[in-house]
Amino acid sequence: MVRTSAELELRMLAQVTAENRIAELRAARVFPPVGTRTVPCPQGRVVFECAEETKPTPNPFFRRIEVRVYPPADLDQMLAELIGILARE
């Protein structure tokens, strides 16, 4: 039960991390180029890895961004995924 609780807490932190990452990009008014990158995403005492995949949309003024959150140094175990849309200013 303790292990399940710890896993649930880790997944919850990962979901918040994905939401924060998309919010950061929106607040910075970033219009990222199409492609993939991995960045560290600290959340509380845990430093996750965020894999961001940016894709074009039919409307050239928007980008689709997929944020996947992984535990540090383990890109095989995805903990959370969130998809957002970023607009060009």
Contacts in CASP RR format, 6 or more apart in sequence:
PFRMAT RR
TARGET T0000
AUTHOR 0000-0000-0000
METHOD contacts of the structure
MODEL  1
MVRTSAELELRMLAQVTAENRIAELRAARVFPPVGTRTVPCPQGRVVFEC
AEETKPTPNPFFRRIEVRVYPPADLDQMLAELIGILARE
10 46 0 8 1.000
10 71 0 8 1.000
10 79 0 8 1.000
11 79 0 8 1.000
11 80 0 8 1.000
13 43 0 8 1.000
13 44 0 8 1.000
13 46 0 8 1.000
13 48 0 8 1.000
14 43 0 8 1.000
14 48 0 8 1.000
14 69 0 8 1.000
14 79 0 8 1.000
14 80 0 8 1.000
15 69 0 8 1.000
15 79 0 8 1.000
15 80 0 8 1.000
15 82 0 8 1.000
16 43 0 8 1.000
17 41 0 8 1.000
17 43 0 8 1.000
17 48 0 8 1.000
17 50 0 8 1.000
17 69 0 8 1.000
17 80 0 8 1.000
18 50 0 8 1.000
18 67 0 8 1.000
18 68 0 8 1.000
18 69 0 8 1.000
18 80 0 8 1.000
18 81 0 8 1.000
18 82 0 8 1.000
19 82 0 8 1.000
20 41 0 8 1.000
20 43 0 8 1.000
21 41 0 8 1.000
21 50 0 8 1.000
21 52 0 8 1.000
21 67 0 8 1.000
21 82 0 8 1.000
22 65 0 8 1.000
22 67 0 8 1.000
22 82 0 8 1.000
22 84 0 8 1.000
22 86 0 8 1.000
25 32 0 8 1.000
25 65 0 8 1.000
25 86 0 8 1.000
26 86 0 8 1.000
29 89 0 8 1.000
30 86 0 8 1.000
31 63 0 8 1.000
31 86 0 8 1.000
31 87 0 8 1.000
31 88 0 8 1.000
31 89 0 8 1.000
32 52 0 8 1.000
32 54 0 8 1.000
32 63 0 8 1.000
32 65 0 8 1.000
32 86 0 8 1.000
33 54 0 8 1.000
34 54 0 8 1.000
34 55 0 8 1.000
34 56 0 8 1.000
34 63 0 8 1.000
35 53 0 8 1.000
35 54 0 8 1.000
35 55 0 8 1.000
36 51 0 8 1.000
36 52 0 8 1.000
36 53 0 8 1.000
36 54 0 8 1.000
37 51 0 8 1.000
37 52 0 8 1.000
38 49 0 8 1.000
38 50 0 8 1.000
38 51 0 8 1.000
38 52 0 8 1.000
38 75 0 8 1.000
39 49 0 8 1.000
39 50 0 8 1.000
39 52 0 8 1.000
40 47 0 8 1.000
40 48 0 8 1.000
40 49 0 8 1.000
40 50 0 8 1.000
41 47 0 8 1.000
41 48 0 8 1.000
41 49 0 8 1.000
41 50 0 8 1.000
41 69 0 8 1.000
42 48 0 8 1.000
46 71 0 8 1.000
46 72 0 8 1.000
47 72 0 8 1.000
48 69 0 8 1.000
48 70 0 8 1.000
48 71 0 8 1.000
48 72 0 8 1.000
48 79 0 8 1.000
49 69 0 8 1.000
49 70 0 8 1.000
49 71 0 8 1.000
49 72 0 8 1.000
49 73 0 8 1.000
49 75 0 8 1.000
50 67 0 8 1.000
50 68 0 8 1.000
50 69 0 8 1.000
50 70 0 8 1.000
51 67 0 8 1.000
51 68 0 8 1.000
51 69 0 8 1.000
51 70 0 8 1.000
51 75 0 8 1.000
52 65 0 8 1.000
52 66 0 8 1.000
52 67 0 8 1.000
53 65 0 8 1.000
53 66 0 8 1.000
53 68 0 8 1.000
54 63 0 8 1.000
54 64 0 8 1.000
54 65 0 8 1.000
54 66 0 8 1.000
55 63 0 8 1.000
55 64 0 8 1.000
55 65 0 8 1.000
55 66 0 8 1.000
56 63 0 8 1.000
56 64 0 8 1.000
57 63 0 8 1.000
57 64 0 8 1.000
57 85 0 8 1.000
60 88 0 8 1.000
61 87 0 8 1.000
61 88 0 8 1.000
62 85 0 8 1.000
62 86 0 8 1.000
62 87 0 8 1.000
62 88 0 8 1.000
63 85 0 8 1.000
63 86 0 8 1.000
63 88 0 8 1.000
64 83 0 8 1.000
64 84 0 8 1.000
64 85 0 8 1.000
65 83 0 8 1.000
65 84 0 8 1.000
65 85 0 8 1.000
65 86 0 8 1.000
66 81 0 8 1.000
66 82 0 8 1.000
66 83 0 8 1.000
66 84 0 8 1.000
67 81 0 8 1.000
67 82 0 8 1.000
67 83 0 8 1.000
67 84 0 8 1.000
68 78 0 8 1.000
68 80 0 8 1.000
68 81 0 8 1.000
69 78 0 8 1.000
69 79 0 8 1.000
69 80 0 8 1.000
69 81 0 8 1.000
70 76 0 8 1.000
70 77 0 8 1.000
70 78 0 8 1.000
70 79 0 8 1.000
71 77 0 8 1.000
71 79 0 8 1.000
END
